[in-house]
Amino acid sequence: MRRVSTRDQVSRMARSRWLFASVALLLVFGALVLAGHDRPALAAASDGATEAISVTGTGGFGNLDSQEPAISADGRFVAFATRSGLDPLDAGNDNSNNQELDVYVRDTVRHTTTYLSRGHAGSDGPDAPPVDVASDGPSASPSMSADGRYVAFETEADNIAEGAYEGFGHTVVVCDRGPAHSDGSYGTGCVYTSLRPDEDGDDETSPHLSANAGRVALLS
């Protein structure tokens, strides 16, 4: 269908088309500038640094293997199982003749390593807390809550928490490290809750904590 137009109408249409083309060109140019700006910004956000986690409190490497890391939501805390005695309390227990796994937590901000699967013996007095000792069985498969406060793991030790008996095999234990300090760190202490196996001695293994540690899934 043909349309009859006056010279003024043709001029206005030409100007409109030129204006549309100019705006489109500016938008494309702006998109290219933004895209070119984002690439180096994203690259600068991650420098690809790698940090050793299975180390002693002074940064020394263990001489045996480590495995099964579990990390907090913000990446500050990492729980892991290792055969290396990274704590003096555990060092004498884990040697070339006794390479049992134990569970530790590394604070990547304060650069501390905490021995979580430690055992407990009788106290020094009626009002004194139990004495920390090396565990008498292996522990592994740590799972951490989002804030790093709670750590669940399986253990064969019978001196970590009441209700965890070596004769029953694996027991799932949940460690509550208590409220965080003002700097976001946690102390070395731990309140343990044992999920005791069934009376027939079935193992409990592979715990997985929910983000708020309100629930724990496990194999039994």
C-alpha positions as CSV (number, residue, x, y, z in Angstrom):
1,M,0.0,0.0,0.0
2,R,1.5,3.3,-1.0
3,R,1.2,6.4,1.1
4,V,1.3,10.1,0.0
5,S,3.4,12.3,2.2
6,T,4.3,16.0,2.2
7,R,8.0,17.1,2.3
8,D,7.7,18.2,5.9
9,Q,6.4,14.7,6.9
10,V,9.3,13.0,5.0
11,S,11.8,15.2,6.8
12,R,10.3,14.4,10.2
13,M,10.4,10.7,9.5
14,A,14.1,10.9,8.4
15,R,15.0,12.8,11.6
16,S,13.1,10.2,13.7
17,R,14.9,7.3,12.1
18,W,18.3,9.1,12.6
19,L,17.5,9.7,16.3
20,F,16.4,6.0,16.8
21,A,19.6,4.8,15.1
22,S,21.7,7.1,17.3
23,V,20.1,5.9,20.5
24,A,20.5,2.3,19.5
25,L,24.2,2.9,18.8
26,L,24.7,4.5,22.2
27,L,23.0,1.6,23.9
28,V,25.2,-0.9,22.1
29,F,28.3,1.1,22.9
30,G,27.4,1.4,26.6
31,A,26.8,-2.4,26.8
32,L,30.2,-3.0,25.3
33,V,31.9,-0.7,27.8
34,L,30.1,-2.3,30.7
35,A,31.0,-5.8,29.5
36,G,34.6,-4.8,29.1
37,H,34.6,-3.3,32.6
38,D,33.1,-6.3,34.3
39,R,35.6,-8.9,33.2
40,P,38.7,-7.5,35.0
41,A,36.6,-6.6,38.0
42,L,35.4,-10.2,38.4
43,A,39.0,-11.4,37.9
44,A,40.3,-9.1,40.6
45,A,37.7,-10.4,43.1
46,S,39.4,-13.8,43.2
47,D,43.2,-14.0,43.1
48,G,43.2,-17.8,43.1
49,A,45.0,-18.1,46.4
50,T,45.3,-21.5,48.1
51,E,45.6,-21.9,51.8
52,A,46.7,-25.0,53.7
53,I,44.0,-26.0,56.3
54,S,45.3,-29.3,57.8
55,V,48.1,-27.6,59.7
56,T,49.1,-27.1,63.4
57,G,48.3,-24.0,65.3
58,T,51.7,-22.6,64.2
59,G,51.2,-23.5,60.6
60,G,53.3,-26.7,60.5
61,F,52.2,-29.4,58.1
62,G,51.2,-32.9,59.4
63,N,53.1,-35.9,58.1
64,L,50.1,-38.0,57.3
65,D,47.0,-37.7,55.1
66,S,43.9,-35.5,55.7
67,Q,40.5,-35.8,54.2
68,E,36.7,-35.0,54.3
69,P,36.7,-31.2,54.6
70,A,33.4,-29.4,55.7
71,I,33.2,-25.6,55.5
72,S,31.1,-22.9,57.2
73,A,28.8,-20.7,55.1
74,D,31.3,-17.8,55.1
75,G,34.3,-20.0,54.5
76,R,36.0,-19.0,57.8
77,F,35.9,-22.4,59.5
78,V,36.9,-25.7,58.0
79,A,36.5,-29.1,59.7
80,F,38.4,-32.0,58.5
81,A,39.6,-35.5,59.4
82,T,43.3,-36.3,59.6
83,R,45.7,-39.0,60.6
84,S,48.3,-36.4,61.7
85,G,48.6,-35.4,65.3
86,L,48.2,-31.6,64.8
87,D,47.6,-31.0,68.5
88,P,50.2,-31.9,71.2
89,L,47.5,-33.8,73.0
90,D,47.0,-35.9,69.9
91,A,50.5,-36.1,68.7
92,G,51.6,-38.9,70.9
93,N,48.6,-40.9,70.0
94,D,48.9,-40.7,66.2
95,N,52.3,-42.0,65.1
96,S,53.6,-44.5,62.6
97,N,52.1,-47.4,64.6
98,N,48.7,-45.8,65.3
99,Q,47.4,-43.8,62.4
100,E,43.9,-43.2,63.5
101,L,41.7,-40.4,62.0
102,D,40.7,-37.5,64.3
103,V,38.6,-34.4,63.6
104,Y,39.9,-30.9,63.8
105,V,38.6,-27.4,62.9
106,R,40.7,-24.6,61.4
107,D,39.9,-20.9,61.9
108,T,41.2,-19.3,58.7
109,V,40.9,-15.8,60.2
110,R,42.7,-16.3,63.6
111,H,44.8,-19.1,62.1
112,T,44.1,-21.6,64.9
113,T,43.6,-25.3,64.7
114,T,41.3,-27.0,67.3
115,Y,41.4,-30.7,68.2
116,L,37.6,-31.6,68.3
117,S,37.5,-35.3,68.7
118,R,39.5,-35.3,72.0
119,G,38.7,-37.6,74.8
120,H,38.0,-37.0,78.5
121,A,39.2,-38.6,81.7
122,G,38.3,-38.2,85.3
123,S,38.5,-34.7,86.8
124,D,41.2,-33.5,89.2
125,G,38.5,-32.8,91.9
126,P,34.8,-32.9,92.6
127,D,34.2,-29.4,91.1
128,A,36.8,-29.6,88.4
129,P,35.9,-30.3,84.7
130,P,37.0,-33.5,83.1
131,V,40.6,-33.7,82.0
132,D,41.2,-33.6,78.2
133,V,43.1,-36.6,76.8
134,A,43.6,-38.2,73.4
135,S,40.6,-40.1,72.1
136,D,40.8,-43.9,72.3
137,G,39.3,-44.5,68.9
138,P,39.2,-43.0,65.3
139,S,36.8,-40.2,64.3
140,A,35.8,-39.0,60.8
141,S,33.2,-37.6,58.5
142,P,32.7,-34.1,60.0
143,S,29.7,-32.0,59.0
144,M,29.5,-28.3,60.0
145,S,26.6,-25.9,60.7
146,A,26.5,-22.7,58.6
147,D,28.0,-20.5,61.4
148,G,30.7,-23.1,62.3
149,R,29.4,-23.5,65.9
150,Y,28.3,-27.1,65.6
151,V,30.3,-30.0,64.2
152,A,28.9,-33.5,63.9
153,F,31.2,-36.5,63.3
154,E,31.2,-40.3,63.6
155,T,33.5,-41.9,66.1
156,E,34.6,-45.3,67.5
157,A,36.0,-43.7,70.6
158,D,34.3,-44.3,73.9
159,N,35.8,-41.5,75.9
160,I,34.5,-38.5,73.9
161,A,30.9,-38.3,75.0
162,E,28.7,-40.3,77.4
163,G,26.7,-42.8,75.4
164,A,29.4,-43.4,72.8
165,Y,30.6,-46.9,73.3
166,E,33.4,-48.4,71.4
167,G,31.8,-51.8,71.7
168,F,28.8,-50.6,69.6
169,G,31.1,-49.5,66.7
170,H,30.5,-46.1,65.1
171,T,28.5,-43.4,67.0
172,V,27.5,-40.0,65.8
173,V,28.6,-37.2,68.1
174,V,27.6,-33.5,67.8
175,C,30.0,-30.9,69.2
176,D,28.6,-27.5,70.4
177,R,31.5,-25.0,70.5
178,G,29.3,-22.5,72.3
179,P,28.4,-18.9,71.4
180,A,30.9,-17.1,69.2
181,H,33.2,-14.5,70.8
182,S,33.1,-10.8,69.8
183,D,35.6,-11.4,67.0
184,G,33.6,-14.3,65.6
185,S,35.9,-17.0,66.9
186,Y,35.1,-20.0,69.1
187,G,37.0,-21.4,72.1
188,T,38.6,-24.8,72.3
189,G,36.0,-26.2,74.5
190,C,33.1,-28.4,73.3
191,V,29.9,-29.8,74.7
192,Y,29.2,-33.2,73.2
193,T,25.9,-34.8,72.5
194,S,26.0,-38.5,71.5
195,L,23.4,-40.1,69.3
196,R,23.6,-43.5,70.8
197,P,23.3,-46.5,68.5
198,D,20.3,-48.9,68.7
199,E,20.4,-51.6,71.4
200,D,21.3,-54.2,68.8
201,G,24.6,-52.3,68.1
202,D,23.9,-50.9,64.7
203,D,26.5,-48.4,63.5
204,E,25.7,-44.7,63.0
205,T,27.8,-43.0,60.3
206,S,27.9,-40.2,57.7
207,P,26.2,-37.4,59.7
208,H,25.0,-34.3,57.8
209,L,23.9,-31.2,59.8
210,S,21.3,-28.8,58.6
211,A,22.4,-25.2,58.2
212,N,21.2,-24.2,61.7
213,A,22.1,-27.6,63.2
214,G,18.5,-28.2,64.2
215,R,18.5,-31.5,62.4
216,V,21.1,-34.2,61.6
217,A,20.8,-36.9,58.9
218,L,22.8,-40.0,59.2
219,L,23.1,-43.6,58.2
220,S,22.2,-46.3,60.7
